[in-house]
Amino acid sequence: MTVTEICYFPVSPTTTIDDISSPAGQIWLDLLDTVRGEWACRKLHWGRQAEDKEMVVLMIEWVTLATFKQFRISTGYESFYESMSEDFNSVFDDPTTVIHVPLTPSISLTAQPTTTAGTPQPDPFTAPIIELVTFYFPRSISPSAQKDFSALFQSFVAILRDENVPGSHGEVSGWVEDGIHYEGQEEEKERAFVAVLGWDSIEAHMRFRDTEAFKRGIKGLREASERVTMVHVEFEEQ
């Protein structure tokens, strides 16, 4: 199963990674080119959070978690890391957060996934705006409880489809493999469920949030999780 690496990089307001003619932009481009050149990298996207322009989000889909780990211990990665670490630290601030999630359905497969109705599965990453949602749970959550929450989330997704919500571009979701610290806190890592939903615009998402259908669907998800975070990102496919 493919796994998506989600990286959160804090940057200073004056950092110009968006401008590839700048030193910071060239460092960022070199990093993207190195990752993109790996055979195990299927696809990558990056962008800034709409709510916090000083937070960069990079998402990389790897063939499997094992192939990503092989990349991390490869000679090429080690030499790249040694040559880039000082430059990288000059561009990005601490702390960075990295998680790995087997998002389903996998959009980058050769055969495009289909919905239960047999229609092509929309690719949220082609949407102008990405909604990135994280639901947090105790580390002790049982496999059966995880399965129940996944089913509950699919009930929410069904509302999007049944209501034919304007501006919606599909979703992918999954459980974080390695746990996550809630907003940079240093306590024990929590379990987390991540969903990526595509939208025409932030306004389209906000209009859906004002509907009774959204309020009906989100209620159970909020009650079943300990807390929820949500951000919007305008991704660029690389």
Secondary structure as GFF3:
##gff-version 3
##sequence-region A 1 238
A	DSSP	beta_strand	3	10	.	.	.	ID=ss1
A	DSSP	alpha_helix	23	36	.	.	.	ID=ss2
A	DSSP	beta_strand	41	48	.	.	.	ID=ss3
A	DSSP	beta_strand	55	62	.	.	.	ID=ss4
A	DSSP	alpha_helix	65	72	.	.	.	ID=ss5
A	DSSP	alpha_helix	75	91	.	.	.	ID=ss6
A	DSSP	beta_strand	97	101	.	.	.	ID=ss7
A	DSSP	three_ten_helix	124	126	.	.	.	ID=ss8
A	DSSP	beta_strand	129	137	.	.	.	ID=ss9
A	DSSP	alpha_helix	143	162	.	.	.	ID=ss10
A	DSSP	beta_strand	168	175	.	.	.	ID=ss11
A	DSSP	three_ten_helix	182	184	.	.	.	ID=ss12
A	DSSP	beta_strand	191	199	.	.	.	ID=ss13
A	DSSP	alpha_helix	202	209	.	.	.	ID=ss14
A	DSSP	alpha_helix	212	224	.	.	.	ID=ss15
A	DSSP	beta_strand	227	233	.	.	.	ID=ss16
A	DSSP	beta_strand	236	237	.	.	.	ID=ss17
###
